[in-house]
Amino acid sequence: MHTPKPASPIRAGITRGATQWALEMALLAAVLLTAVAGWTITSLHQHYATVIELAKLSDLSANVMHLDETLTSSARIAALSNDPEWGIRHDAAAKEFAPAWAQLRDEVVRNDLGIRTDKADQADRETTRMERQALTLALDGRTAAATALLSTARYHEMKVTFGDLTSVINQVVRERIEAGRERTRRRNAILIGACLLLLPLLVISWAYALIALHSYTAARDRAEKSLLESDERFSAASRATNDVMWDWDLKDNTIWFNEALQTHFGYSSWGTVTISRWVDAIHPEDVTGVLDNVLAMFESDGQAWSREYRFLRGDGKSYAHVLDRGFLMRDAGGKATRMVGAMLDLTETKRAEAELRAMNVQLEQLGRKNELILNAAADGIVGLDLEGRASFINRAAAEMLGVTMDDLRGERFHDRIHHTRANGEVHPFEECPAMRALRHGEMTRGSSGLFWRRDRTSFDVELSTTPMRNEAGELVGAVMTFHDTTERLEVQRMKDEFVSIVSHELRTPLTSIRGALGLLAGGLIASSPEKGQRMLDIAVSNTDRLVRLINDILDIERIDSGKVVLKKSLCDAATLLQDSIDVMRPIADKAGVRIELGRVESATINADADRVIQTLTNLISNAVKFSPSGSAVTVSAIHERDGVVFRVKDRGRGIPADKLETVFDRFQQVDASDSREKGGSGLGLTICRSIVREHGGEMHVDSVFGEGSEFSFSIPAALVEASARPNGAAPRIIVCDDDPNLREVLETMLQGFGYEVITAGGGDELIRLLQSFAPDVILLDLFMPAGGGWETLSRLKNNPETAEIPVVILSGIKADEMDAPFDLAGWVTKPLDEGTLIATLEQALGVAGRQPRIMIVEDDFDLAHVITESFARHGIETCHASTGREAIALAREITPDLLILDLALPELDGFGVVEWLREQEQLCNVPMVVYSATDPSPSDRQRLTLGPTQFLTKSRVPPHEFERRVVDLLDTMTRTQKESANVA
Amino acid sequence: MSPKRILIIDDEDDIREVAAITLEIGGFEVLTASTGRKGIERAAADHPDAILLDVMMPELDGPATFAMLRQFEATRDIPVIFLTAKVQPADRRSLGSLGAHAIMAKPFDPNSLARDINAALGW
């Protein structure tokens, strides 16, 4: 573990401080001592200089005295001898004497000896004059006079005076020198003592000063070196790293960047810049956040700052993703003064991270996709390890086997699921295809087997196993796929049985025909015309039977596969029942069976009248056939909750309980021989049930064996009430037809449906009527003698005032045979079908901009009520179906503008409703809002999409929000509709 | 030699009639029955030389009738020919396993039915 050393700059600071103090003290001592020594030496020097000066004065005085004696003697000799030579000598001496004397005199004054020289000066001048006189006398030969002159007392006195002066000088100088010597001796003693004392100190202090200086220098060098090194390290580090280091001076708001700004981020220079350069380089989207963050830290007491943001590169275009970290320094008052930090370029890291993330997401997606694929598979898929234990099972497998992955852990899949054969024998693992895959790497396809569920029930499977190998080709396990063949086998069995039955049923009449005709053709019965005739009768009746059978078989197939389009119209249940009775009455009469009417209620159903009559006659016919002569068959039609229920009750021998289940199945007569006698194909009830189911109803049978049977079936009510226009104004229609009978029929019919009807006998009358009556729709006969339909239509459409009125054409020919030049709202073919006409008119009125109509499919009556109420407030018309079947029946009646669909519905769920709607040309593009309790999965959403479809979850979208969304959707819809209408 | 007597058991009236005429013309004496039960009774009572037995019949079908015929002493040895509309291989196999003398298909050719029966029974 690394322990940090004490911070070296602190120690360096201490060392440097001590050294400096010692150095300063030492230098001070040395300088003081040096000054004292210097002063001492200077004063000595001064003293000696004085002494020398005095000595010079003494010498000068001696010289002057000597020169004075020379003058005296030379003057005497010259005076005595009269020799001119001496006169010259005297003059020379006099010349020398004058400056010497002047110098001495000046020196005396200068040295301030306190001696007056004026007397001596006067004496000198007098003697000099006397000598000059003596010499002149001598030169004139007057020696005696000259000598006498020089022998005078005055001269003498003067000479003594002068001589005295020099003696005084000498004496004073001597005294002075003596005094100086004495002083010097004393001072020398002091000085020598002082020097003896000071010198060691001086030496010591200098030595210490030198040492201190040296150590100071060394410390400074070290510091400098360390600074240099640290600087070098910093510089090297800052060069070696890609980090941009920075130093933000908050006082003058400048920021220094290191070289990395240039080398790494591609800036043209580095160094100190204003802080705005940094701010400008922050990505516009990040800058506010970064600055707020920094400033917030300045305000708080934080110190360490870090932030990720995008920093502009030197190219001025691209941004680097950086992690910037700074350390804030504050002054004593806590005010931020400086921040130093480093900016780390994370771009690569981020990119790598993003790539990794993307890859992970991809992998995850792939994994999920694989799982989804595996789970979406209808086949069971089981991954097996080398031991044969399940390592994975998909959803289908889990559902089929009724197990979870956890249930299967630890045990061999075979021992758990595939252990016993259908005959109860143990199925050894050695014979399992999985074993062959795992041990020998063999692939098996489509072998059949028996799998056991958790609840100990079993089912037939077809299974395939594929060995799995790793990249090295070693076996690592196997994948077993399987599917439940129970149903398929059952279907196969039923198919076989059906083919067998059909084969038999077809061959039976054929056998008679073939036999009869064969006998005739072979001429074997030529001799017997009666027999021949009999054979022909057999052939004919069996041919009829065959044709009936084939028709019935085809009928069932077409109805069941939805290929039969029911020609539905609004019809009255009671009328249909009466029509059926009318058809059957002759047969019943023949059989001696009465047909009695039970309760019969009038109710409108939307049904294919022919098919309903076919069903009713079939049931009545059966009832009559099995009724003993003299008994009665009772029929009724009662309006019940779901619609109209028709009942046909006989007092025949009834159906044994065990046959009740299968009585509607194909060729499942209770007693075949009976039915043959009665001439049925064995398919009648099957066809009846198919017809009823196709109408959205159900068929039932109740029977007590020996007492009679009651067949009943329901046809959903048409819900005409729901489709009627609820709010106020009846739609106004003009019926234009030249046939007065038809006009009358139409008028009555349309009034019955709540229309306000006006009729016109021709085009001219129609145009005239339009001036006073504004219809919502016009029903126009195309072929009229006067002012034919086309002409009238063209007049209507070319007049802007009437061009917008929707026109429905009434014609004897089909729309697709005509090439309509005008925009028509509908086309109804004669002979008229009430249901089609009303539906077409309704649709035409819809195009004309009626209020949108919403169909609510919701089994929760309370919720449906709430929704209905909320849309009523918007003036939106709604109709309601509470089951899937009702929804289909209702959608057949009216084409809703919008469908609100719940998914969990009785009878037929939302998926079934959508499936049906998708197949309807008029309904497959209806906008829809799926308002369900649970969130549908994406695949469910795909299955549920009709027109523009929205998915709202009840728990997440409360009713008021739901209302708003739906109204918005309707608004958008009607807007688009209007726009597209305008474009058109 | 008296003509051979054949019992036709079939629930279809027309087929019975056509077959009867065919076989009479072919030189057989023909007995008929419209159900399996009646057929067994007739066979026990009249001892036909052979039985032409339909397969698909209500209540007692062909195989059940055959099994009963084989049970009774009186009818055990009467050769039985199935005359059936079930002509699929699986049906033929299951019928064949029952031990009848022959299986003949519907529709039959009246001009060769008698000949085929003779051939099948070695007459």
Chai-1 contact restraints between the chains, C-beta under 6 A:
chainA,res_idxA,chainB,res_idxB,connection_type,confidence,min_distance_angstrom,max_distance_angstrom,comment,restraint_id
A,H504,B,M56,contact,1.0,0.0,6.0,A-B,restraint_1
A,H504,B,A85,contact,1.0,0.0,6.0,A-B,restraint_2
A,H504,B,K86,contact,1.0,0.0,6.0,A-B,restraint_3
A,R507,B,A85,contact,1.0,0.0,6.0,A-B,restraint_4
A,R507,B,K106,contact,1.0,0.0,6.0,A-B,restraint_5
A,T508,B,E12,contact,1.0,0.0,6.0,A-B,restraint_6
A,T508,B,A85,contact,1.0,0.0,6.0,A-B,restraint_7
A,L510,B,P107,contact,1.0,0.0,6.0,A-B,restraint_8
A,T511,B,I15,contact,1.0,0.0,6.0,A-B,restraint_9
A,T511,B,K106,contact,1.0,0.0,6.0,A-B,restraint_10
A,T511,B,P107,contact,1.0,0.0,6.0,A-B,restraint_11
A,S512,B,D14,contact,1.0,0.0,6.0,A-B,restraint_12
A,S512,B,I15,contact,1.0,0.0,6.0,A-B,restraint_13
A,S512,B,V18,contact,1.0,0.0,6.0,A-B,restraint_14
A,R514,B,P107,contact,1.0,0.0,6.0,A-B,restraint_15
A,G515,B,V18,contact,1.0,0.0,6.0,A-B,restraint_16
A,G515,B,P110,contact,1.0,0.0,6.0,A-B,restraint_17
A,A516,B,V18,contact,1.0,0.0,6.0,A-B,restraint_18
A,G518,B,D109,contact,1.0,0.0,6.0,A-B,restraint_19
A,G518,B,P110,contact,1.0,0.0,6.0,A-B,restraint_20
A,G518,B,N111,contact,1.0,0.0,6.0,A-B,restraint_21
A,L519,B,P110,contact,1.0,0.0,6.0,A-B,restraint_22
A,G522,B,N111,contact,1.0,0.0,6.0,A-B,restraint_23
A,L524,B,I25,contact,1.0,0.0,6.0,A-B,restraint_24
A,I538,B,D14,contact,1.0,0.0,6.0,A-B,restraint_25
A,N542,B,D14,contact,1.0,0.0,6.0,A-B,restraint_26
A,D671,B,P58,contact,1.0,0.0,6.0,A-B,restraint_27
A,A672,B,P58,contact,1.0,0.0,6.0,A-B,restraint_28
A,S673,B,D11,contact,1.0,0.0,6.0,A-B,restraint_29
A,S673,B,P58,contact,1.0,0.0,6.0,A-B,restraint_30
